[in-house]
Amino acid sequence: MLAIFGGLTLLIAVYISLIRFDMFIHYLKAAIRNFRRNGVFSAIHVLGLAIGISAAMVIFLIVHFEFSFDRFEHDADRIYRVVLDARINGTEGHSAGVPAPLAGAIQREVTGIAAVIPVMQFQGDATATVSVGKGSKHQRIFKKQPGIIFTNQQYFDLLPFHWLAGSPGSSLKAPFTVVLTESRAKHYFPGLSPASILGREVSYNNMPVTVSGIVQDLNEHTVFKALEFISYPTIDKTGLRSRFMMDVWNDWMVYSGLYVKTRNGYAPKSVETQLKTLLQKYDPDANKDAAHTLSFRLQPLKDIHFDGRYQTVGYRTVKKSVLYGLSAIAVFLLLLGCINFINLSTAQAFRRAREIGIRKTMGSSKKNLVFQFLTETCLITLTATLVSVMLTPLLLSMFEDFIPPGLDVTLMRQPAMAVFLGFLVLAVSLLAGLYPAFVLSGFKPVRVLQTRFFARTVLADRAGLRKALTVSQFVIAQFFVIATVVVSKQINFSLHADMGFNPDAIINFDLPRDTVASHEKAFLTQIRSLPGVALASSGFFAPADEGVAFTNLSYNNGKETLTPNAQIRWGDPDYIRVYQLKLIAGRNVAPSDTVREFLVNQAYAHAIGFSQAADAVGKTLTWNGKQIPIVGILKDFHDQSMRAPISPVVFGGAIGATVHVKLEPDNAKGTLWKNTLASIGRDYRQFYPAETFKYRFLDETIAQFYQNEEQTAGLLAWATALAILISSLGLLGLVIYTTGLRTKEIGVRKVLGASVLQIISILSTDFIRLVLIAILIAVPAAWWATHQWLEGFAYRTALSWWVFLLSGSVMIFFALLTLSLQTVRAATANPVDSLRTE
């Protein structure tokens, strides 16, 4: 309610600054009387505006939240993330991970840098098993703790942490030290003060470190999500040095991040030029030709949250285009509500004509009348805003898929929402009320009072505007309908297209990596014997999975060495049978613990120069210094979403840490799968008692590929429903007004023998004509917009003619339904009643 109070206070302040307070009270009383006198039209005004304002409030919450990321750091305009742009065999790639030794090289050799902050995710995914009080009877174990990084003390110069214990200048200088956030410290050491936690030991995956500092949680919207900070020198004192490839320049990992803060006056381009020199010095082959290039770039801190090209482990990005699209939807819905108001207000002008004529005769100026009508509009807008507050929880549930994690809906009680809502109410009041106010206040008192036919003159003068506004409403609604159908059609196409393998009834789950060799075979044998299990395989990623796994391998044809950019998968021989991958030449891989044979897909065979893919069988590839023969050719399958073309893929025969289980068809009661999954979980805990059994259905994983598209479809569906509702309300108001104006005509026609159907046709024809014009205008615009959107998919549905026919039919149906609510009533009324009053 603070927002409403803020908006109301702002409006009153603006009005009082323009007119006297007693005049404002007078206008307000008159507005309330008029509001009550025209209950039906007032309700239509309120509901139309309330829907638009509610959508705007929810969208403001989302957009304001997303644009608030990383706006709190001091000197944020000088903070950059070092990212990598690459071209491998002509294919562009982008990475937030950079070679690990780059941080040290920048500190030693690059000028213009005030701070260098390496950020290395723990074990690659920033999770670890943490032990507190190890070796004592009070030992406590916390599994898969997230938010753990290796970094240096300059990290705390970058961010405004408040220190509760320890020193920012020395806490991370020594190896085997860690700084904890307050929340994590309370989690590990409940009941202890920050000062008493210093010096205590915490073990990460059996690596003991000492707590050297405690900081308050940031509680800000930021890319910096870590909760535990292990000193960077610790890496050099452990086996992590080789695992993190601290001396390797020609390879990098996504969890090896790097931030820099430039000195005042140093442009990013000058630093990027020095980074280019560093790369040439330490990795001379990085830019060997036009098809193989590598470069470092400084990405501004303010851009990280909005650039999805550089993915970071455990961090969510959002496209600015999505936020602009949301904002556009809010504007359109508000615009529809304002169009309703303008349309109905001008249509009702004749009802106010005599009132205006009398007011002007009694001495009211045009300025007084403008303020009178603007006050009425403000009253309706404020009423609509109160209704919006009640509708907002419902809309929040509707927009649930678009509510980003971390968004605090209590923002509605914060000053930002109060200011936004105040300006929104003011803007809507002016947009919706200014034109009708000038139209109504411009009536000539002599014309108004001397003729009873003034209403018809007003109607004729404003008919063109009302038609244009009505058409514009339905253009917007029709555009949303077409976009919704096309997006839904593409999602359906993507989910049901032949991917080249069968993802149905398959679950995947991971085994502890350090126990795969010792227990994997016995575990697989156990679950293969379970009722409900058709096949089980050990391997790596599924054919299409959440991530990508590129590998470096080459083929020498005697003239040149070819190194196409390829994805790698591996598994035992049952992997092919689990997914029903098709062998078109050669044979399956033989059982092996390590990769000794390769299958390649058609795309890879073509990439190394074989027009007939089968001719690649028997050839040898070089991989990790070993010569691996190609023993079979797989038919191409989709390894990513339909947005991407099919990649060259190699498949090696080897066991892995991921289990792939093909389930038998479920029974009618749905109990077979339930019992089978319970049995697999029981066996998993028997072999791996310290681990948690978590499985995922592959078809659900694939569906996640299109999560953004499904969210877009959901958003468009709600926008379409709201747009149709608002447009229909406006159409209903106009129909009520028109039928009321033509009451005598309808009565005469019925007396002369016109049927109910003929009356309905006469009343509806003009409105249906406007809807048809709107469809003709909307179709080209919607075709262009959806065509551009579909261009982002390598494999896409067709823009079929029936899409536009169906969408137009939907709009005509709702228009006819709206018209029928009033036209049928008017057409069936007793003509005696209408003619008696004349």
C-alpha positions in Angstrom: 0.0 0.0 0.0 3.0 2.3 0.3 3.2 2.4 -3.5 -0.5 3.4 -3.8 0.0 6.0 -1.1 3.1 7.3 -2.9 1.3 7.5 -6.2 -1.7 9.2 -4.7 0.4 11.7 -2.9 2.4 12.5 -6.0 -0.8 13.1 -8.0 -2.3 15.3 -5.4 0.9 17.3 -5.1 1.0 17.8 -8.9 -2.7 18.9 -9.0 -2.5 21.3 -6.1 0.5 22.9 -7.7 -1.6 23.6 -10.8 -5.0 24.5 -9.2 -6.4 25.6 -5.8 -7.0 22.9 -3.2 -10.7 23.8 -2.9 -11.1 23.5 -6.7 -9.4 20.1 -6.5 -12.0 19.0 -3.9 -14.8 20.2 -6.1 -13.5 18.4 -9.1 -13.0 15.2 -7.0 -16.6 15.3 -5.8 -17.9 15.8 -9.4 -15.7 12.9 -10.5 -17.1 10.6 -7.9 -20.7 11.5 -8.9 -20.0 10.8 -12.5 -18.1 7.6 -11.7 -21.2 6.3 -9.8 -23.7 7.6 -12.4 -22.0 5.6 -15.3 -21.3 2.4 -13.4 -21.0 0.0 -16.4 -18.7 2.2 -18.4 -16.7 3.1 -15.3 -16.3 -0.6 -14.5 -15.0 -1.3 -18.1 -12.6 1.6 -17.7 -11.3 0.3 -14.4 -11.0 -3.3 -15.5 -9.2 -2.5 -18.7 -6.7 -0.1 -17.0 -6.3 -2.5 -14.0 -5.2 -5.4 -16.2 -2.6 -3.2 -17.9 -1.3 -1.7 -14.7 -1.1 -5.1 -13.0 1.0 -6.4 -15.8 3.2 -3.3 -15.7 3.8 -3.7 -11.9 4.8 -7.4 -12.3 7.1 -6.7 -15.2 8.6 -3.7 -13.4 9.5 -6.0 -10.5 11.3 -8.3 -12.9 13.0 -5.7 -15.1 14.1 -3.6 -12.1 15.5 -6.7 -10.4 17.5 -7.8 -13.5 19.0 -4.4 -14.2 20.1 -4.0 -10.6 22.9 -6.5 -10.9 26.4 -5.3 -10.0 25.5 -1.7 -9.6 26.9 -1.5 -6.0 30.6 -2.0 -6.5 32.9 1.0 -6.1 34.5 1.9 -9.4 32.3 -0.6 -11.2 33.1 1.0 -14.5 36.8 -0.1 -14.1 36.0 -3.7 -13.3 36.2 -6.3 -16.1 36.0 -10.0 -16.6 38.6 -11.4 -18.9 36.9 -13.6 -21.4 38.0 -15.7 -24.4 36.8 -15.6 -28.0 37.9 -18.4 -30.2 37.5 -19.8 -33.7 38.2 -23.5 -34.2 38.0 -24.9 -37.7 35.9 -21.9 -38.6 33.5 -22.4 -35.7 33.1 -19.5 -33.3 33.2 -20.1 -29.6 33.1 -18.0 -26.4 34.3 -18.9 -22.9 34.3 -17.2 -19.5 37.1 -19.6 -18.6 40.6 -18.6 -19.5 44.0 -20.4 -19.3 45.0 -20.6 -15.6 48.5 -19.0 -15.9 47.0 -15.8 -17.4 46.4 -14.3 -14.0 50.1 -14.5 -13.0 51.3 -13.2 -16.4 49.0 -10.2 -16.2 50.3 -9.3 -12.7 53.9 -9.5 -14.0 53.7 -8.1 -17.5 50.7 -5.9 -18.1 50.5 -2.3 -17.2 47.4 -0.3 -16.4 46.0 -2.9 -14.0 45.1 -2.0 -10.4 44.0 -5.4 -9.3 44.1 -9.0 -10.7 41.5 -11.4 -9.2 41.6 -15.0 -10.2 38.5 -17.0 -9.3 38.8 -20.8 -9.5 35.7 -22.8 -8.8 36.3 -25.7 -6.4 36.7 -29.0 -8.1 35.1 -27.5 -11.2 31.6 -27.0 -9.9 32.2 -25.0 -6.7 30.9 -27.8 -4.5 32.7 -30.0 -2.0 32.2 -32.3 0.9 33.1 -30.2 4.0 34.2 -31.7 7.3 34.3 -29.7 10.5 36.0 -31.1 13.6 37.6 -33.9 11.6 39.0 -36.7 13.7 37.0 -35.8 16.8 33.8 -37.4 18.1 32.0 -34.2 17.3 32.9 -34.3 13.6 30.2 -32.9 11.3 30.0 -33.5 7.5 28.3 -31.3 5.0 27.9 -32.8 1.6 28.1 -30.9 -1.7 28.4 -27.5 -0.3 28.1 -24.9 -3.0 29.8 -21.5 -3.5 33.4 -22.4 -2.8 36.2 -20.7 -4.8 40.0 -20.2 -4.7 40.9 -16.5 -4.9 43.4 -13.9 -3.6 43.0 -11.0 -1.1 42.3 -8.5 -3.8 38.9 -10.1 -4.2 37.9 -8.2 -1.0 39.2 -4.9 -2.5 36.8 -5.5 -5.4 33.7 -5.9 -3.3 32.5 -3.9 -0.2 32.5 -6.8 2.3 32.2 -5.9 6.0 34.7 -7.8 8.0 33.5 -9.4 11.3 36.8 -11.0 12.1 40.2 -11.2 10.4 42.0 -8.7 8.1 41.3 -8.1 4.4 44.9 -7.5 3.7 46.3 -10.7 5.1 43.6 -13.3 5.5 44.3 -15.0 2.1 48.0 -14.5 1.8 49.1 -17.8 3.3 48.2 -21.2 1.8 45.6 -23.4 3.5 43.5 -20.5 4.8 39.9 -19.8 4.2 37.5 -16.8 4.7 33.9 -17.7 5.4 30.8 -15.6 5.0 28.7 -15.1 8.1 25.9 -17.5 6.9 28.4 -20.2 6.2 30.3 -19.7 9.4 27.0 -20.1 11.4 26.2 -23.2 9.4 29.6 -24.8 10.2 30.0 -23.4 13.7 26.6 -22.8 15.2 26.6 -20.7 18.4 30.1 -19.4 18.1 31.1 -15.8 17.6 33.1 -14.8 14.5 36.2 -14.1 16.6 36.1 -17.5 18.2 35.9 -19.2 14.8 39.2 -17.8 13.7 41.9 -20.5 13.7 39.5 -23.4 13.6 40.0 -26.1 10.9 37.7 -26.9 8.0 38.4 -29.8 5.6 37.4 -29.6 1.9 37.4 -33.1 0.3 40.0 -34.1 2.9 42.1 -30.9 2.3 42.4 -29.2 5.8 42.5 -25.4 5.9 42.3 -22.8 8.7 39.6 -20.1 9.0 41.4 -16.8 8.8 38.4 -14.4 8.4 34.7 -13.9 8.6 32.8 -11.4 6.4 29.1 -10.4 6.3 27.1 -11.8 3.3 26.8 -9.3 0.5 23.1 -9.6 0.1 23.4 -7.8 -3.3 22.4 -8.8 -6.8 25.8 -9.8 -8.3 27.7 -12.3 -10.3 29.9 -12.8 -7.3 28.0 -15.6 -5.6 30.8 -17.3 -3.6 30.3 -18.0 0.1 33.7 -19.5 1.0 37.1 -18.2 -0.2 40.1 -20.5 -0.1 43.5 -18.8 -0.5 44.9 -19.0 -4.0 48.4 -20.0 -2.9 46.8 -23.3 -1.6 46.6 -24.5 -5.3 50.4 -24.5 -5.6 50.8 -26.6 -2.5 48.4 -29.4 -3.5 47.7 -31.7 -6.4 45.2 -29.1 -7.6 48.0 -27.4 -9.5 48.1 -30.0 -12.2 44.3 -30.6 -12.1 43.7 -26.9 -12.6 46.4 -26.8 -15.4 48.2 -23.9 -13.8 51.0 -24.1 -16.4 49.0 -24.8 -19.5 48.3 -22.0 -22.0 46.7 -23.9 -24.8 43.8 -25.3 -22.8 41.3 -23.9 -20.3 38.4 -24.8 -18.1 35.1 -23.0 -17.7 35.6 -22.8 -14.0 38.9 -20.9 -14.3 37.7 -17.2 -14.2 39.6 -14.0 -14.0 38.7 -10.4 -13.2 40.8 -7.2 -13.4 40.4 -3.7 -12.3 42.1 -1.1 -14.5 43.8 2.0 -13.3 42.2 5.4 -13.8 42.7 6.6 -17.3 43.6 3.2 -18.9 41.3 2.2 -21.7 40.3 -1.4 -22.0 41.6 -1.5 -25.6 45.2 -0.8 -24.4 45.0 -3.7 -21.9 43.5 -6.0 -24.6 46.5 -5.1 -26.9 48.9 -6.2 -24.2 46.9 -9.5 -23.7 47.3 -10.2 -27.4 51.1 -9.8 -27.0 51.0 -12.2 -23.9 49.1 -14.8 -25.9 51.5 -14.7 -28.8 54.4 -15.0 -26.4 53.1 -18.1 -24.4 50.9 -19.8 -27.0 52.3 -19.0 -30.5 50.0 -21.5 -32.2 46.8 -19.8 -30.9 46.4 -17.8 -34.1 47.9 -20.1 -36.7 45.4 -19.2 -39.5 42.1 -17.6 -40.2 40.2 -20.7 -39.2 42.0 -21.0 -35.9 42.1 -17.8 -33.8 42.1 -16.9 -30.1 41.8 -13.6 -28.3 41.2 -12.2 -24.9 38.6 -9.5 -24.3 37.7 -7.3 -21.3 34.0 -7.7 -20.6 32.6 -4.8 -18.5 31.2 -5.9 -15.2 27.8 -4.4 -16.0 27.5 -6.6 -19.1 28.1 -10.0 -17.5 24.6 -10.6 -16.3 23.2 -10.0 -19.8 25.7 -11.8 -22.0 24.9 -15.5 -22.3 27.8 -16.3 -24.6 30.2 -16.5 -21.7 28.5 -19.1 -19.4 29.7 -19.3 -15.8 29.3 -22.4 -13.6 26.1 -22.0 -11.5 25.3 -18.5 -12.7 22.2 -17.4 -14.6 22.2 -14.8 -17.4 19.3 -13.0 -19.0 19.1 -11.4 -22.4 18.4 -7.7 -22.5 16.2 -8.4 -25.5 13.9 -10.5 -23.2 13.7 -7.6 -20.7 12.9 -5.1 -23.5 10.3 -7.6 -24.8 8.7 -7.7 -21.4 8.7 -4.0 -21.1 7.1 -3.7 -24.6 4.4 -6.1 -23.5 3.7 -3.9 -20.5 3.5 -0.8 -22.7 1.2 -2.5 -25.1 -1.2 -3.7 -22.4 -1.2 -0.3 -20.8 -1.8 1.2 -24.3 -4.7 -1.1 -24.9 -6.3 0.1 -21.6 -5.7 3.7 -22.5 -7.3 3.2 -26.0 -10.3 1.7 -24.3 -10.6 4.8 -22.2 -10.2 7.2 -25.0 -12.7 5.3 -27.2 -15.4 5.0 -24.7 -14.9 8.6 -23.4 -15.3 10.1 -26.8 -18.2 7.8 -27.7 -20.0 8.9 -24.5 -19.4 12.6 -25.4 -23.0 13.3 -26.2 -24.1 12.2 -22.7 -22.0 14.9 -21.2 -22.8 17.5 -23.9 -25.6 19.3 -22.0 -23.6 19.2 -18.8 -20.7 20.9 -20.5 -22.9 23.5 -22.2 -24.5 24.4 -18.9 -21.1 24.6 -17.2 -19.7 26.9 -19.9 -22.9 29.1 -19.8 -22.4 29.4 -16.0 -18.8 30.7 -16.5 -16.5 27.6 -16.5 -13.4 28.0 -18.6 -11.9 25.4 -20.9 -9.1 25.1 -18.4 -11.5 24.3 -15.6 -13.3 21.7 -17.7 -10.0 20.0 -18.7 -9.0 19.7 -15.0 -12.5 18.4 -14.2 -12.2 15.6 -16.8 -8.6 14.8 -15.9 -9.7 14.5 -12.3 -12.2 12.0 -13.4 -9.6 10.1 -15.3 -7.2 10.1 -12.3 -10.0 8.8 -10.1 -10.6 5.9 -12.5 -6.9 5.3 -12.8 -6.4 5.2 -9.0 -9.3 2.9 -8.6 -7.8 0.7 -11.3 -4.5 0.8 -9.4 -6.1 -0.4 -6.2 -7.7 -3.2 -8.2 -4.2 -3.9 -9.7 -2.7 -4.4 -6.2 -5.3 -7.0 -5.6 -4.7 -8.7 -9.0 -0.9 -8.6 -8.7 -0.6 -11.8 -6.5 -2.6 -13.6 -9.2 -0.4 -12.3 -12.0 2.7 -13.2 -10.0 1.5 -16.8 -10.0 0.8 -16.5 -13.7 4.3 -15.1 -14.3 5.9 -17.7 -12.0 8.1 -19.0 -14.7 9.5 -15.5 -15.3 10.1 -14.6 -11.7 13.9 -14.9 -11.4 15.4 -16.6 -8.4 16.3 -14.1 -5.7 13.6 -11.6 -6.6 12.1 -10.2 -3.5 8.4 -9.4 -4.0 8.6 -7.1 -0.9 10.0 -4.7 -3.4 6.4 -3.6 -3.8 6.8 -2.0 -0.4 10.0 -0.2 -1.3 10.4 3.4 -2.5 11.3 2.3 -6.1 7.9 0.8 -6.6 6.2 3.8 -5.0 7.9 6.2 -7.4 7.3 3.9 -10.4 3.6 3.5 -9.5 3.2 7.3 -8.9 4.6 8.1 -12.3 2.7 5.3 -13.9 -0.6 6.6 -12.5 0.2 10.1 -13.7 1.3 9.0 -17.2 -1.7 6.7 -17.7 -4.0 9.5 -16.5 -2.6 12.0 -18.9 -2.4 9.5 -21.8 -5.9 8.2 -21.4 -7.5 11.4 -20.2 -5.9 14.3 -22.0 -7.5 13.9 -25.5 -11.0 13.2 -24.2 -10.7 16.2 -21.8 -9.8 18.5 -24.7 -12.6 17.0 -26.9 -15.3 17.4 -24.3 -14.1 20.8 -23.1 -14.1 22.1 -26.7 -17.9 21.8 -27.2 -19.7 25.0 -28.1 -22.5 25.7 -25.6 -24.8 27.2 -28.2 -24.6 24.1 -30.4 -25.0 21.8 -27.4 -28.1 23.5 -26.0 -29.9 24.4 -29.2 -30.3 20.9 -30.8 -31.1 17.5 -29.6 -29.2 16.1 -32.6 -25.8 17.3 -31.4 -24.9 13.7 -30.3 -25.1 12.5 -33.9 -22.8 15.3 -35.0 -20.3 14.4 -32.2 -20.5 10.8 -33.2 -19.8 11.5 -36.8 -16.9 13.8 -36.0 -15.1 11.3 -33.9 -16.0 8.1 -35.8 -12.8 7.9 -37.7 -10.7 8.2 -34.5 -12.7 5.5 -32.8 -12.4 3.1 -35.7 -8.6 3.7 -35.8 -8.2 3.1 -32.1 -10.4 -0.1 -32.3 -8.3 -1.4 -35.2 -5.0 -0.6 -33.4 -6.3 -2.6 -30.3 -7.0 -5.7 -32.4 -3.8 -5.3 -34.4 -1.9 -5.7 -31.1 -4.0 -8.6 -29.9 -3.8 -10.3 -33.3 0.0 -10.0 -33.3 0.2 -11.7 -30.0 -2.1 -14.5 -31.2 0.0 -15.2 -34.2 3.3 -15.1 -32.2 1.9 -17.5 -29.6 0.8 -20.0 -32.3 4.2 -19.9 -34.1 6.3 -20.2 -30.9 4.2 -23.1 -29.7 4.4 -24.7 -33.1 8.2 -24.5 -33.1 8.5 -25.9 -29.5 6.2 -28.8 -30.5 8.4 -29.4 -33.6 11.6 -29.4 -31.6 10.2 -31.7 -28.9 8.8 -34.3 -31.3 11.4 -34.1 -34.2 13.4 -37.2 -34.8 16.7 -36.6 -33.0 18.4 -39.7 -34.4 18.1 -41.5 -31.1 15.3 -42.6 -28.7 15.2 -40.5 -25.5 12.0 -42.1 -24.1 12.0 -44.0 -20.8 15.7 -43.4 -20.1 17.1 -42.2 -16.9 20.7 -41.0 -16.2 22.5 -40.7 -12.9 26.1 -40.2 -11.9 28.4 -42.4 -9.9 31.1 -41.0 -7.5 34.0 -40.5 -9.8 36.7 -41.9 -7.5 34.8 -45.3 -7.2 33.8 -46.0 -10.8 36.6 -48.5 -11.6 36.1 -50.5 -8.4 32.3 -50.8 -8.2 30.9 -49.9 -11.7 30.8 -53.4 -13.2 29.2 -55.0 -10.1 26.7 -52.2 -9.8 25.7 -52.4 -13.4 25.3 -56.2 -13.1 23.0 -55.7 -10.1 20.7 -53.2 -11.7 20.5 -55.0 -15.1 18.9 -57.9 -13.1 16.1 -55.7 -11.7 12.5 -56.1 -13.0 11.6 -53.1 -15.1 15.2 -52.5 -16.4 15.5 -53.2 -20.2 19.1 -52.2 -20.6 21.8 -50.4 -18.6 25.1 -48.8 -19.8 28.0 -47.0 -18.3 29.4 -43.9 -20.1 29.7 -40.2 -20.4 27.1 -37.7 -21.6 23.9 -38.8 -23.2 23.8 -38.3 -27.0 22.2 -34.9 -26.3 22.8 -33.4 -22.9 22.9 -30.2 -20.9 26.5 -29.4 -21.7 28.9 -29.8 -24.6 32.2 -31.7 -24.6 34.6 -30.8 -27.3 37.8 -32.7 -27.8 41.0 -32.3 -29.8 41.6 -35.1 -32.3 43.0 -35.2 -35.8 43.1 -37.2 -39.0 46.0 -37.3 -41.4 45.0 -38.1 -45.0 48.6 -38.3 -46.2 48.5 -34.7 -47.5 47.4 -32.7 -44.5 46.2 -33.1 -40.9 42.5 -32.3 -40.4 41.2 -31.3 -37.0 37.5 -30.6 -37.2 35.8 -29.2 -34.1 34.2 -32.4 -32.6 32.2 -33.4 -29.6 33.1 -36.6 -27.7 30.9 -39.2 -26.1 31.9 -42.6 -24.7 30.3 -45.7 -23.2 30.3 -49.4 -23.2 28.7 -51.4 -26.1 25.2 -51.2 -24.5 25.2 -47.4 -24.8 24.4 -47.7 -28.5 21.5 -50.1 -27.7 20.1 -48.0 -24.9 19.7 -45.0 -27.2 19.0 -47.0 -30.3 21.7 -45.2 -32.2 21.9 -46.4 -35.8 25.1 -48.0 -37.2 25.2 -47.5 -40.9 28.6 -49.0 -41.5 31.2 -51.1 -39.5 30.5 -52.5 -36.1 30.0 -51.5 -32.5 32.9 -50.8 -30.1 34.3 -53.7 -28.1 34.1 -53.8 -24.3 36.9 -51.8 -22.7 37.8 -49.8 -19.6 39.5 -47.1 -21.7 39.0 -45.7 -25.2 40.6 -48.1 -27.7 38.1 -47.7 -30.6 36.0 -45.0 -32.1 32.7 -44.7 -33.8 32.2 -41.5 -35.7 29.0 -39.9 -37.0 28.4 -39.0 -40.6 29.1 -35.3 -40.0 32.6 -36.2 -38.7 33.3 -38.5 -41.6 32.4 -35.7 -44.0 34.4 -33.2 -42.0 37.6 -35.3 -42.5 37.0 -35.5 -46.2 34.9 -38.6 -46.9 31.9 -38.0 -49.2 30.8 -41.6 -48.4 30.9 -41.8 -44.7 31.3 -45.6 -44.7 34.8 -45.1 -46.3 36.1 -43.7 -43.0 35.8 -47.2 -41.4 39.3 -48.5 -40.7 41.0 -45.1 -40.7 43.0 -43.9 -37.7 42.5 -40.8 -35.5 45.1 -39.2 -33.3 43.7 -38.5 -29.8 45.7 -37.6 -26.7 48.9 -38.9 -28.4 47.3 -42.3 -29.2 46.3 -43.8 -32.5 42.6 -44.9 -32.3 40.9 -46.8 -35.2 37.5 -45.9 -36.5 35.4 -49.2 -36.4 32.0 -47.9 -37.2 29.9 -45.1 -38.6 26.8 -43.7 -36.7 23.9 -42.1 -38.4 23.8 -38.4 -37.5 21.9 -37.5 -34.4 21.2 -34.1 -32.7 23.7 -33.5 -30.0 22.3 -30.2 -29.0 19.0 -28.4 -29.4 17.3 -27.6 -32.7 18.9 -24.2 -32.6 22.3 -25.7 -33.5 23.3 -27.8 -36.5 24.4 -31.4 -36.0 28.0 -31.5 -34.8 30.8 -33.9 -35.8 30.8 -36.5 -33.0 33.2 -39.3 -32.0 32.2 -42.1 -29.7 34.8 -44.0 -27.8 34.3 -47.4 -26.1 35.0 -47.0 -22.4 33.3 -47.1 -19.0 32.3 -43.8 -17.4 30.8 -42.1 -14.3 27.3 -41.8 -15.8 24.8 -44.6 -15.9 22.2 -44.8 -18.6 19.2 -47.0 -17.9 16.5 -47.9 -20.4 13.2 -48.8 -18.6 10.6 -51.3 -19.7 7.3 -49.7 -20.6 5.4 -48.6 -17.5 2.2 -50.6 -16.5 -1.3 -49.2 -16.6 -1.2 -48.4 -12.8 2.1 -46.6 -13.1 3.7 -48.7 -10.4 6.4 -50.5 -12.5 8.6 -47.4 -12.9 8.0 -46.3 -9.3 9.2 -49.7 -8.0 12.1 -50.0 -10.4 13.4 -46.5 -9.5 13.1 -47.4 -5.8 15.1 -50.6 -6.4 17.8 -48.7 -8.3 18.0 -46.2 -5.5 18.3 -49.0 -2.9 21.1 -50.7 -4.8 22.9 -47.3 -5.3 22.9 -46.7 -1.6 24.2 -50.2 -1.0 27.2 -49.6 -3.2 27.7 -45.9 -2.4 26.3 -45.3 1.1 27.9 -41.9 1.5 26.2 -40.5 -1.7 22.7 -39.3 -2.6 20.9 -41.0 -5.4 19.7 -38.4 -7.9 18.4 -39.4 -11.4 17.0 -37.5 -14.3 14.8 -38.5 -17.2 16.5 -37.8 -20.5 13.3 -36.5 -22.2 13.0 -33.9 -19.4 16.6 -32.9 -19.9 15.9 -32.4 -23.6 12.8 -30.4 -22.8 15.1 -28.1 -20.8 16.8 -27.2 -24.0 13.7 -25.2 -24.9 13.0 -23.7 -21.5 13.5 -20.2 -22.8 11.2 -20.9 -25.7 8.6 -22.4 -23.4 8.8 -19.4 -21.1 8.4 -17.1 -24.2 5.3 -19.1 -25.3 3.9 -18.9 -21.8 4.5 -15.2 -21.6 2.9 -14.7 -25.1 0.0 -16.8 -24.1 -0.7 -14.6 -21.0 -0.1 -11.4 -23.0 -2.5 -12.7 -25.7 -5.2 -13.5 -23.2 -4.9 -10.2 -21.5 -4.8 -8.3 -24.8 -7.9 -10.1 -26.1 -9.7 -9.5 -22.8 -8.9 -5.7 -22.8 -9.8 -5.4 -26.5 -13.0 -7.3 -25.9 -13.9 -5.0 -23.0 -13.4 -2.0 -25.2 -15.4 -3.6 -28.0 -18.2 -4.4 -25.5 -18.3 -0.9 -24.3 -18.6 0.5 -27.9 -21.3 -2.1 -28.7 -23.3 -1.1 -25.6 -23.0 2.6 -26.6 -23.9 1.9 -30.2 -26.9 -0.2 -29.5 -28.1 2.3 -27.0 -27.8 5.1 -29.6 -29.6 3.0 -32.3 -32.5 1.8 -30.0 -35.2 3.6 -32.1 -33.7 2.4 -35.4 -33.7 -1.2 -34.1 -37.4 -0.9 -33.0 -38.5 0.5 -36.4 -36.7 -2.2 -38.3 -38.3 -4.9 -36.2 -41.8 -3.4 -36.7 -41.1 -3.4 -40.4 -40.3 -7.1 -40.3 -36.5 -7.4 -39.8 -35.5 -10.7 -38.2 -33.3 -11.1 -35.1 -30.5 -12.4 -37.3 -30.7 -9.4 -39.7 -30.6 -7.0 -36.7 -27.6 -8.8 -35.3 -25.9 -8.7 -38.7 -26.6 -4.9 -39.0 -25.2 -4.2 -35.6 -22.1 -6.4 -36.0 -21.0 -5.8 -39.5 -19.1 -2.6 -38.9 -17.2 -4.0 -36.0 -16.3 -7.3 -37.7 -15.0 -5.2 -40.7 -12.7 -3.4 -38.2 -11.4 -6.7 -36.9 -10.8 -7.9 -40.4 -8.8 -4.8 -41.2 -6.8 -5.3 -38.0 -6.0 -8.9 -39.1 -4.8 -7.7 -42.5 -2.5 -5.2 -40.8 -1.2 -7.6 -38.2 -0.4 -10.5 -40.4 2.6 -9.0 -42.4 4.1 -7.6 -39.2 3.7 -10.9 -37.3 5.1 -12.9 -40.2 8.2 -10.8 -40.3 8.8 -10.9 -36.5 8.2 -14.7 -36.2 10.3 -15.3 -39.3 13.2 -13.4 -37.7 12.8 -15.4 -34.5 12.7 -18.7 -36.3 16.0 -17.8 -38.1 17.7 -18.6 -34.7 16.9 -22.3 -35.2 19.0 -24.5 -37.5 16.0 -26.8 -37.7 12.7 -25.0 -37.7 9.0 -25.4 -38.4 7.4 -23.8 -41.5 5.3 -20.7 -41.3 2.2 -22.5 -42.7 -0.8 -20.6 -44.1 -3.0 -22.3 -41.5 -1.2 -20.5 -38.7 -2.6 -17.1 -39.9 -6.0 -18.5 -40.7 -6.3 -20.1 -37.3 -5.0 -16.9 -35.6 -7.5 -14.8 -37.5 -10.3 -17.2 -36.7 -9.5 -17.0 -33.0 -9.7 -13.2 -33.1 -13.0 -13.2 -35.1 -14.5 -15.8 -32.7 -13.7 -13.6 -29.6 -15.0 -10.5 -31.4 -18.3 -12.3 -32.3 -18.6 -13.7 -28.8 -18.2 -10.1 -27.4 -20.6 -8.6 -29.9 -23.2 -11.3 -29.2 -23.4 -10.4 -25.5 -25.1 -7.1 -26.4 -26.4 -7.4 -30.0 -28.5 -10.5 -29.3 -30.1 -8.7 -26.3 -30.8 -5.5 -28.4 -32.1 -7.5 -31.3 -34.5 -9.6 -29.2 -35.9 -6.6 -27.2 -39.5 -5.6 -27.5 -39.7 -2.8 -30.1 -42.7 -1.3 -28.3 -40.5 -0.5 -25.3 -38.0 1.3 -27.5 -40.5 3.3 -29.5 -42.7 4.3 -26.5 -39.8 6.4 -25.1 -39.5 8.4 -28.4 
